[in-house]
Amino acid sequence: MRDGYGELRYKNGSIYQGNWQKGMKWGDGRMTYATGNYYEGNWENNKRNGHGVMFWVTSNEKYTGNWVENMQSGFGTHIWLDSGTSNKLLRNRYVGYWQNGLRHGKGTFYYSNGSKYEGDWQQNFKEGQGLFTFEDGTEYEGPF
């Protein structure tokens, strides 16, 4: 069984470079998928677990944060990158808590137009108490 550091090249073009334990991806590693998307971070039981960074080059997105069983879970930041500008303020960005790959718990969503929502999330939807600040500075605070 694979154990220690090694590289595995898949028939579909994906490549894993990193640590193995008892034949499974375990510890630090980088998986470059055939699509060009890649993940760098911690693995356990062949799955993304712990802290890591995922780059979706196909959709120009990046997530930095915690993973559980291949899903964004815990605290993290997801950025939708805009290749047309170097101004990071003109990008959609979510900073907050995740559960099973969805925004869930407290978090802030910064919209590329300058508005933002700070508050509660339930399964990717604004739900509960929150503060929405419109791009002109007008604010709404209350239930969502």
C-alpha positions as CSV (number, residue, x, y, z in Angstrom):
1,M,0.0,0.0,0.0
2,R,1.1,3.5,-0.7
3,D,2.6,5.2,2.4
4,G,4.6,8.4,2.6
5,Y,5.0,11.0,-0.2
6,G,4.2,10.1,-3.8
7,E,2.6,11.0,-7.0
8,L,-0.3,9.3,-8.7
9,R,-1.2,10.0,-12.4
10,Y,-4.8,9.1,-13.4
11,K,-5.8,8.0,-16.9
12,N,-8.1,11.0,-17.2
13,G,-5.2,13.4,-16.7
14,S,-5.7,14.2,-13.0
15,I,-2.5,14.1,-10.8
16,Y,-2.2,13.8,-7.0
17,Q,1.1,14.8,-5.4
18,G,1.3,14.4,-1.7
19,N,1.2,12.2,1.3
20,W,-0.3,8.7,1.6
21,Q,-1.3,6.6,4.6
22,K,-2.5,2.9,4.2
23,G,-3.0,3.5,0.5
24,M,-5.2,6.6,0.9
25,K,-4.5,10.3,0.4
26,W,-3.7,11.5,3.9
27,G,-2.0,14.7,5.1
28,D,-0.8,17.5,2.8
29,G,-1.3,17.1,-0.9
30,R,-2.2,18.7,-4.1
31,M,-4.8,17.3,-6.5
32,T,-4.8,18.8,-10.0
33,Y,-7.9,17.6,-11.8
34,A,-8.2,17.0,-15.5
35,T,-10.2,20.2,-15.9
36,G,-7.3,22.3,-14.5
37,N,-9.1,22.9,-11.2
38,Y,-6.9,22.1,-8.2
39,Y,-6.9,21.7,-4.4
40,E,-4.0,22.2,-2.1
41,G,-4.4,21.2,1.5
42,N,-5.1,18.5,4.0
43,W,-6.5,15.1,3.1
44,E,-7.9,12.3,5.3
45,N,-9.5,9.0,4.0
46,N,-9.0,10.1,0.3
47,K,-11.1,13.2,0.9
48,R,-10.5,16.9,1.4
49,N,-10.6,17.3,5.2
50,G,-9.1,20.1,7.3
51,H,-7.7,23.4,5.9
52,G,-7.2,23.8,2.2
53,V,-7.5,26.0,-0.9
54,M,-9.6,25.1,-3.9
55,F,-9.1,26.9,-7.2
56,W,-11.8,26.5,-9.9
57,V,-10.0,27.8,-13.0
58,T,-13.0,26.7,-15.1
59,S,-15.3,29.2,-13.3
60,N,-12.6,31.6,-11.9
61,E,-13.4,31.0,-8.2
62,K,-11.3,30.3,-5.1
63,Y,-12.2,29.0,-1.6
64,T,-9.8,29.1,1.3
65,G,-11.0,27.5,4.5
66,N,-12.1,24.3,6.2
67,W,-13.3,21.1,4.6
68,V,-15.1,18.1,5.9
69,E,-15.6,15.0,3.7
70,N,-14.9,16.9,0.4
71,M,-17.3,19.7,1.3
72,Q,-16.8,23.3,2.4
73,S,-17.7,23.1,6.1
74,G,-16.7,25.4,9.0
75,F,-15.2,28.9,8.4
76,G,-13.9,30.0,5.0
77,T,-13.7,32.6,2.3
78,H,-15.1,32.1,-1.2
79,I,-14.1,34.6,-3.9
80,W,-15.6,34.9,-7.4
81,L,-12.6,36.3,-9.2
82,D,-13.1,38.8,-12.0
83,S,-10.3,38.5,-14.5
84,G,-11.2,41.8,-16.1
85,T,-10.0,43.8,-13.1
86,S,-7.2,43.7,-10.5
87,N,-9.4,45.6,-8.0
88,K,-10.3,43.0,-5.3
89,L,-13.2,45.3,-4.1
90,L,-15.0,44.6,-7.4
91,R,-15.4,40.9,-6.8
92,N,-18.2,39.0,-5.1
93,R,-16.9,37.5,-1.9
94,Y,-18.3,35.5,1.0
95,V,-16.6,35.3,4.4
96,G,-18.3,33.2,7.0
97,Y,-19.5,29.7,7.9
98,W,-20.3,26.8,5.7
99,Q,-22.0,23.5,6.1
100,N,-22.0,20.7,3.5
101,G,-20.8,23.0,0.8
102,L,-23.4,25.7,1.5
103,R,-23.3,29.1,3.2
104,H,-24.8,28.3,6.6
105,G,-24.5,30.3,9.9
106,K,-23.0,33.8,10.3
107,G,-21.4,35.3,7.3
108,T,-20.9,38.4,5.2
109,F,-21.4,38.6,1.4
110,Y,-19.7,41.5,-0.3
111,Y,-21.2,42.2,-3.7
112,S,-19.1,43.6,-6.6
113,N,-21.3,46.7,-6.8
114,G,-20.3,47.7,-3.2
115,S,-23.4,46.5,-1.4
116,K,-23.1,43.8,1.4
117,Y,-25.1,41.6,3.6
118,E,-24.0,40.7,7.1
119,G,-26.1,38.2,9.0
120,D,-27.6,34.7,9.2
121,W,-27.5,32.1,6.4
122,Q,-29.4,28.9,6.0
123,Q,-28.4,26.5,3.2
124,N,-27.1,29.3,0.9
125,F,-30.0,31.7,1.5
126,K,-30.2,34.8,3.7
127,E,-32.4,33.7,6.5
128,G,-32.8,35.1,10.0
129,Q,-31.5,38.5,11.2
130,G,-29.2,40.6,9.0
131,L,-28.1,43.9,7.8
132,F,-28.1,44.7,4.1
133,T,-26.2,47.8,3.0
134,F,-27.0,49.0,-0.5
135,E,-24.4,50.5,-2.8
136,D,-25.6,54.0,-2.0
137,G,-25.2,53.5,1.7
138,T,-28.9,52.9,2.5
139,E,-29.3,50.2,5.1
140,Y,-32.0,47.6,6.0
141,E,-31.7,45.8,9.3
142,G,-34.2,43.1,10.3
143,P,-35.5,39.6,9.4
144,F,-34.7,37.9,6.1
